[in-house]
Amino acid sequence: MAVFRSKAFKVSFDPAFDDLDLAEARDELAQGRWEPTRDLLEDTRKNWDRRVHRVKVLADTSAASAWIERWQALDPHNPDAATLRAQVEVVRAVRDRSQVRDTGTSKTLPEVEALCRRAASLSPKDPMPWISLITLARAQGSSRDELWRRWNELRDRDPWSRDGHHQTLIYLFAAWHGSHAEMYDFAYWLAGEAPDGSPLTVLPLVAHAESYRAHSADKRGAGRAGLDMMWTEDQVGLDLDRILERWFRRPGRQHAQAKADLNYLAHGLIYADRHNDARPALQAIGQHVTRLPWAYTGDPESSFSYWRQRLLD
């Protein structure tokens, strides 16, 4: 695909999406002002979906700085500070494991786990520390038994946690500690069990995108073109139909990371050559684009902008 950028439309890769309060608190935290973050997280102690998204975005921002450590030192018994600090250290650990870059963190994996478990003890009903522990399991290379112990703790607190189950699925990727078979088994089981309107119905599309990425990693030219046909297979079509019916077309489908799931849906529909169905998904995305899965089929910004202009303008 040729490089394409629409001059009339500017995409945003900001993971805060349309949460303006989160974006403001994150920007303040980057400047060392942690009080807005304290207030923001305190307000979401009973909204687990929103809280998890906010902690994730704030942790990604804070992973390269020491501001969260300073907040926790000043308020060591604050459950929000402990939860955010734990996720910051998890982000650092996973980045080190992925060899993305040297974060300079001095925490060992057992120390990071201890921070997560302390956060869980300070906020016993909060699923976020258990999501952190599930994410950390990738860096630790934890056994299946340990993964499922952490997953059961998560399910006790938030049975249909969007991010907790995404993190579990990633552990099961062949690129980490699982296999394509385990990944698909988990994705289809959760999608089938989840209630209508749950974003977990999108999990099979995440599995398809990961399968495409893995199989295209060493393919070029004609081999890549043949692989693109996977999006038009009958099983992918059935999955897209279920997601449209059970999630996208349901009232009240909004959740904190809905924009991320909409990107997977629009991408799948486009490459399945279902452009009429893709149009409303693209409209729902607006400017809030995620790098994945668009990066698997080209430059994310160029690819999204091309399809948006072709189908909507």
C-alpha positions as CSV (number, residue, x, y, z in Angstrom):
1,M,0.0,0.0,0.0
2,A,1.4,3.4,-0.9
3,V,2.0,5.9,1.9
4,F,-1.2,7.9,2.3
5,R,-2.2,10.7,4.7
6,S,-5.4,12.6,4.5
7,K,-4.9,16.3,4.8
8,A,-8.4,16.8,5.9
9,F,-8.3,14.4,8.9
10,K,-5.8,14.1,11.7
11,V,-5.6,10.8,13.6
12,S,-4.8,10.6,17.3
13,F,-2.8,7.7,18.8
14,D,-3.4,9.0,22.3
15,P,-4.4,5.9,24.5
16,A,-6.5,8.2,26.7
17,F,-9.0,8.2,23.8
18,D,-11.9,10.6,24.7
19,D,-11.2,10.6,28.5
20,L,-10.2,14.3,28.8
21,D,-9.8,14.1,32.6
22,L,-7.3,11.3,32.2
23,A,-5.4,13.2,29.5
24,E,-5.2,16.3,31.7
25,A,-4.0,14.3,34.8
26,R,-1.5,12.4,32.7
27,D,0.0,15.7,31.4
28,E,0.2,17.1,34.9
29,L,1.9,13.9,36.1
30,A,4.5,14.2,33.4
31,Q,5.4,17.6,34.9
32,G,5.7,16.1,38.4
33,R,2.3,17.2,39.7
34,W,0.7,14.1,41.0
35,E,-2.2,15.6,42.9
36,P,-4.6,15.5,39.9
37,T,-3.8,11.8,39.4
38,R,-4.5,11.2,43.1
39,D,-7.9,12.8,42.7
40,L,-8.7,11.1,39.4
41,L,-8.0,7.6,40.7
42,E,-9.9,8.2,44.0
43,D,-12.9,9.1,41.9
44,T,-12.8,5.7,40.1
45,R,-12.5,3.3,43.0
46,K,-15.9,1.8,42.2
47,N,-15.8,1.9,38.4
48,W,-13.3,-0.9,37.7
49,D,-13.5,-0.6,33.9
50,R,-12.6,3.1,33.9
51,R,-10.1,2.7,36.7
52,V,-8.1,0.0,34.9
53,H,-7.9,2.1,31.8
54,R,-6.7,5.1,33.7
55,V,-4.1,3.2,35.6
56,K,-2.8,1.7,32.4
57,V,-2.4,5.0,30.6
58,L,-0.9,6.7,33.6
59,A,1.6,3.9,34.2
60,D,2.7,3.9,30.6
61,T,3.4,7.7,31.0
62,S,5.2,7.3,34.3
63,A,7.3,4.3,33.5
64,A,10.3,6.5,32.4
65,S,10.1,8.9,35.4
66,A,10.3,8.8,39.2
67,W,7.2,10.9,40.0
68,I,5.1,7.9,41.1
69,E,7.8,6.8,43.5
70,R,7.8,10.3,45.0
71,W,4.0,10.3,45.4
72,Q,4.1,6.8,47.1
73,A,6.9,7.9,49.4
74,L,4.8,10.8,50.6
75,D,1.7,8.7,50.9
76,P,2.8,5.1,51.5
77,H,-0.6,3.8,52.5
78,N,-2.6,5.2,49.7
79,P,-4.0,2.3,47.7
80,D,-4.1,4.3,44.5
81,A,-0.4,5.2,44.7
82,A,0.4,1.6,45.4
83,T,-1.7,0.3,42.5
84,L,-0.2,2.8,40.1
85,R,3.4,2.1,41.3
86,A,2.9,-1.6,40.9
87,Q,1.7,-1.2,37.3
88,V,4.6,1.2,36.5
89,E,7.0,-1.5,37.6
90,V,5.1,-4.1,35.6
91,V,5.4,-1.9,32.5
92,R,9.1,-1.6,33.0
93,A,9.6,-5.3,33.6
94,V,7.6,-6.3,30.4
95,R,9.5,-3.7,28.4
96,D,12.8,-5.1,29.6
97,R,11.6,-8.7,28.8
98,S,10.6,-7.5,25.3
99,Q,13.9,-5.8,24.9
100,V,12.2,-2.6,23.7
101,R,14.7,-0.5,25.5
102,D,16.6,-0.2,28.7
103,T,14.3,1.4,31.3
104,G,16.9,1.6,34.0
105,T,14.6,0.0,36.5
106,S,16.5,-1.7,39.4
107,K,13.5,-3.8,40.6
108,T,13.8,-7.5,40.3
109,L,10.8,-9.6,39.2
110,P,10.2,-10.8,42.7
111,E,10.3,-7.2,44.0
112,V,7.8,-6.2,41.3
113,E,5.5,-9.1,42.3
114,A,5.7,-8.0,45.9
115,L,4.6,-4.5,45.0
116,C,1.6,-5.9,43.1
117,R,0.6,-8.0,46.0
118,R,1.0,-5.2,48.5
119,A,-1.3,-3.1,46.2
120,A,-3.8,-5.9,46.3
121,S,-3.7,-6.1,50.1
122,L,-4.3,-2.3,50.4
123,S,-7.3,-2.5,48.0
124,P,-8.8,-6.0,48.4
125,K,-11.7,-5.6,46.0
126,D,-9.7,-3.9,43.2
127,P,-9.0,-6.1,40.2
128,M,-6.2,-3.9,38.9
129,P,-3.4,-5.4,41.0
130,W,-4.4,-8.8,39.7
131,I,-4.3,-7.5,36.1
132,S,-0.8,-6.3,36.9
133,L,0.1,-9.7,38.2
134,I,-1.3,-11.4,35.1
135,T,0.7,-9.0,32.9
136,L,3.8,-9.6,35.0
137,A,3.4,-13.4,34.4
138,R,4.6,-12.8,30.9
139,A,7.9,-11.3,32.0
140,Q,8.2,-13.9,34.8
141,G,7.5,-16.9,32.6
142,S,5.0,-18.0,35.2
143,S,3.6,-21.5,35.0
144,R,0.0,-22.1,33.8
145,D,-1.0,-23.0,37.3
146,E,0.3,-19.7,38.6
147,L,-1.4,-17.8,35.7
148,W,-4.7,-19.4,36.4
149,R,-4.4,-18.7,40.2
150,R,-4.0,-15.0,39.4
151,W,-6.8,-15.1,36.8
152,N,-9.2,-16.7,39.3
153,E,-8.4,-13.8,41.7
154,L,-9.2,-11.4,38.9
155,R,-12.5,-13.2,38.1
156,D,-13.5,-13.1,41.8
157,R,-13.4,-9.2,41.6
158,D,-14.4,-8.5,38.0
159,P,-15.7,-11.6,36.1
160,W,-15.8,-9.9,32.7
161,S,-12.8,-7.6,33.0
162,R,-11.9,-6.4,29.5
163,D,-8.2,-5.7,30.1
164,G,-7.6,-8.6,32.5
165,H,-8.7,-11.1,29.8
166,H,-6.8,-9.4,27.1
167,Q,-3.7,-9.6,29.2
168,T,-4.4,-13.3,29.8
169,L,-4.8,-13.9,26.1
170,I,-1.5,-12.2,25.4
171,Y,0.3,-14.6,27.8
172,L,-1.2,-17.4,25.7
173,F,0.2,-16.0,22.4
174,A,2.8,-18.3,20.9
175,A,5.1,-15.3,20.9
176,W,5.0,-15.4,24.7
177,H,4.2,-18.6,26.6
178,G,1.4,-20.3,24.8
179,S,0.4,-21.5,21.3
180,H,-2.1,-20.6,18.6
181,A,-4.3,-23.5,19.8
182,E,-4.3,-22.3,23.4
183,M,-4.9,-18.7,22.3
184,Y,-7.9,-19.6,20.2
185,D,-9.4,-21.9,22.8
186,F,-9.3,-19.2,25.4
187,A,-10.6,-16.5,23.1
188,Y,-13.5,-18.5,21.8
189,W,-14.4,-19.8,25.3
190,L,-14.5,-16.3,26.8
191,A,-16.3,-14.8,23.8
192,G,-19.0,-17.5,24.1
193,E,-19.4,-17.2,27.9
194,A,-19.5,-13.4,28.0
195,P,-22.9,-11.7,28.2
196,D,-24.2,-9.8,25.2
197,G,-22.7,-6.3,25.1
198,S,-19.4,-7.4,26.6
199,P,-16.3,-6.4,24.8
200,L,-14.9,-9.9,25.4
201,T,-16.8,-10.9,22.3
202,V,-14.0,-9.2,20.3
203,L,-11.3,-11.5,21.7
204,P,-11.4,-13.9,18.6
205,L,-10.5,-10.9,16.4
206,V,-7.5,-10.2,18.6
207,A,-6.4,-13.8,18.2
208,H,-6.9,-13.6,14.4
209,A,-4.7,-10.5,14.2
210,E,-2.0,-12.1,16.3
211,S,-2.1,-15.2,14.1
212,Y,-1.8,-13.0,11.0
213,R,1.2,-11.1,12.6
214,A,3.0,-14.4,13.5
215,H,2.5,-16.0,10.1
216,S,3.4,-12.9,8.1
217,A,6.6,-12.2,10.0
218,D,8.7,-14.2,7.6
219,K,6.7,-13.9,4.5
220,R,7.2,-11.4,1.6
221,G,5.5,-10.7,-1.7
222,A,3.2,-13.4,-3.0
223,G,3.3,-15.3,0.3
224,R,2.1,-12.2,2.1
225,A,-0.7,-11.7,-0.5
226,G,-1.9,-15.3,0.0
227,L,-1.9,-14.8,3.8
228,D,-4.2,-11.8,3.4
229,M,-6.9,-14.2,2.3
230,M,-7.2,-15.4,5.9
231,W,-9.5,-12.4,6.6
232,T,-12.1,-13.7,4.1
233,E,-12.2,-17.3,5.6
234,D,-15.6,-18.5,6.8
235,Q,-14.6,-18.6,10.5
236,V,-13.5,-15.0,10.5
237,G,-16.8,-14.0,8.8
238,L,-18.8,-15.9,11.5
239,D,-16.8,-14.2,14.2
240,L,-17.4,-10.7,12.7
241,D,-21.1,-11.5,12.5
242,R,-21.2,-12.4,16.2
243,I,-19.3,-9.3,17.2
244,L,-21.6,-7.0,15.2
245,E,-24.7,-8.7,16.7
246,R,-23.6,-9.3,20.3
247,W,-21.5,-6.1,20.9
248,F,-21.3,-3.4,18.2
249,R,-25.1,-3.2,17.6
250,R,-26.0,-3.5,21.2
251,P,-27.1,-0.3,23.1
252,G,-24.7,0.8,25.8
253,R,-21.7,-0.9,24.3
254,Q,-19.4,1.9,25.4
255,H,-16.6,1.1,27.9
256,A,-13.3,2.8,28.7
257,Q,-11.4,1.0,25.9
258,A,-14.2,0.7,23.4
259,K,-12.1,2.7,20.8
260,A,-9.4,0.0,20.9
261,D,-12.0,-2.8,20.3
262,L,-13.6,-0.7,17.5
263,N,-10.2,-0.5,15.8
264,Y,-9.9,-4.3,15.8
265,L,-13.5,-4.6,14.4
266,A,-13.1,-2.0,11.7
267,H,-9.7,-3.5,10.6
268,G,-11.2,-7.0,10.5
269,L,-14.3,-5.9,8.5
270,I,-12.1,-3.9,6.0
271,Y,-9.8,-6.8,5.3
272,A,-12.7,-9.2,5.1
273,D,-13.9,-7.0,2.3
274,R,-17.1,-6.0,4.2
275,H,-16.9,-2.3,3.6
276,N,-20.5,-1.5,4.3
277,D,-20.3,-3.0,7.7
278,A,-16.9,-1.2,8.3
279,R,-18.3,2.3,7.7
280,P,-20.2,2.6,11.0
281,A,-17.3,1.1,12.9
282,L,-14.9,3.7,11.4
283,Q,-17.4,6.5,12.2
284,A,-17.5,5.3,15.8
285,I,-13.7,5.3,16.0
286,G,-13.5,9.0,15.0
287,Q,-10.0,10.1,15.3
288,H,-9.0,7.7,18.1
289,V,-6.7,5.2,16.3
290,T,-4.7,2.4,17.9
291,R,-1.4,1.2,16.3
292,L,-2.5,-2.4,16.6
293,P,-3.9,-4.1,14.6
294,W,-3.3,-1.5,11.7
295,A,0.5,-2.0,12.1
296,Y,0.1,-5.6,11.0
297,T,-1.1,-4.7,7.5
298,G,1.0,-1.5,6.9
299,D,1.8,1.9,8.4
300,P,-0.9,2.5,11.0
301,E,-1.6,6.1,10.2
302,S,-1.4,5.7,6.5
303,S,-3.5,2.6,6.5
304,F,-6.3,3.9,8.7
305,S,-6.4,7.3,6.8
306,Y,-6.6,5.6,3.5
307,W,-9.5,3.4,4.4
308,R,-11.3,6.2,6.3
309,Q,-11.2,8.5,3.3
310,R,-12.1,5.7,0.9
311,L,-15.1,4.6,2.8
312,L,-16.3,7.8,4.5
313,D,-15.3,10.8,2.6
